[in-house]
Amino acid sequence: MKWDGVIAGLIVAGINGAIALAAVHWGLRKGMQVFMIAFFGGMTLRLMLVAVASVVVLKLTTVHPASYTVALVVCYLLFLLLEVLYVLKNKAEKMSPEGNPE
């Protein structure tokens, strides 16, 4: 495992996670339909951007490919889990104790 690949994977996944958090936060304030478009459409767009960024990083730099791939996949999945947990927590806070929206 080479640290240059791990750091590059963390950077790409971190940028992706930051964009995801911003999109989800924005979408939750706009209503369910806009949120669903931002969440699923954003997930698709971000996955394509990560793929393009990965090709660029692996072709134009000397990072260790296996280290980069492992770090990227682990961090991508971790950030995706955090994104889903954030959404669930936010939706639970908006529900009244009886389970009805406020």
Sequence and secondary structure as in RCSB ss.txt:
>XXXX:A:sequence
MKWDGVIAGLIVAGINGAIALAAVHWGLRKGMQVFMIAFFGGMTLRLMLVAVASVVVLKLTTVHPASYTVALVVC
YLLFLLLEVLYVLKNKAEKMSPEGNPE
>XXXX:A:secstr
  HHHHHHHHHHHHHHHHHHHHHHHHHHHH HHHHHIIIIIHHHHHHHHHHHHHHHHHHHS   HHHHHHHHHHH
HHHHHHHHHHHHHHHHHHHB TTS B 
